[in-house]
Amino acid sequence: MPDANDCAAALLDEYTELLVMSGGDPFRGRVYGKAARAIAAYPHDVAGLSAAELVRIPGVGKSIAAKVAEITATGSFAELEELRTDIPDGVRRLTRIPALGPRRALQLYRELGVASPEQLREAIAAGRLNSLKGFGAKSAEKLLRGIELLESAGSRVLLNVAAQTAAAVIDAVKAAPGCLRIEAAGSLRRAAESVGDVDVLAAAADSAPLMAALTAMPEAVEVIAAGPAKTSVRTRAGLQVDLRVVPLDCWGAALQYFTGSQQHNVRIRELAVRRKLKLSEYGLFDAETGELIVSRTEEEVYRRLGLARIPPVLREDTGEIAARQPR
């Protein structure tokens, strides 16, 4: 990717994030986010392109083209610098705390000068949130719990952060030629409290365009591994994203396989073995003949194993399999 494209895409993405945090129009934010991804994937260097040439890039209108031209000339653009002045980096760290959205994080900064989780803890201990509109004793308890989760997550990230990353990946990959289906999987789909890696599953006859779309994202600063079935990248925030691509006929089996916790999947495979079946991401097979039995939907897979479909949030091996078996 040309350096100018990388720079423009990163700055437009930052503008999108800050715009939403400051209470700006969400639709406008989505427009800028899509333009950033289009510029990142554009095969030619945007530096030096005329306004007429820039607007030929999908998703880039006159206003965004002007900002791209300003970026290539000065390294930034005026509206972004204004938002940077209003919203320090610490406020963005606050949004990683569960139960604290962008607008409330900005309120804490503007009214109390709180710009980090550590300062928020101190403000709660001092009772400074008591007089703040929209915050009360219950809010303080939830925020303290959120700060504890953030600190204990270590290399993991909280669900809302992982969901934002997954949404950006899905938007970028589903625009690739040949993408038939795409969805988050793993602990994110199970709505776990924290997420280690972001797992995304897609279906396509040819995986190459989808893998290329992932690695071309401005957020993807390192390609950890690349192959036709799975590609892994690391984001600017240090989060690993794994994209797996399977044929459409395997969609249901793969979604089931890559959603459940390790313990849940072990129990499901044991259930299959007892029925003389073999389960993989490619389908449920007869163990003796290798004949494919079902694979297209999760409901089919669970039904063939004698179970009602188990919702993703319950796939943790906490009794959900026994609860779904006929009595």
Secondary structure, DSSP 4 states (H G I P E B T S, - for coil): --HHHHHHHHHHHHHHHHHHHTT--HHHHHHHHHHHHHHHH-SS--TT--HHHHTTSTT--HHHHHHHHHHHHHSS-HHHHHHHHHS-HHHHHHTTSTT--HHHHHHHHHHH---SHHHHHHHHHTTTTTTSTT--HHHHHHHHHHHHHHHH-TT-EEHHHHHHHHHHHHHHHHTSTT--EEEE-HHHHTT-SEESSEEEEEE-S--HHHHHHHHTSTTEEEEEE--SSEEEEEETTS-EEEEEEE-GGGHHHHHHHTTS-HHHHHHHHHHHHHTTEEEETTEEEETTT--EEE-S-HHHHHHHTT-PPPPGGG-SSSSHHHHHS--
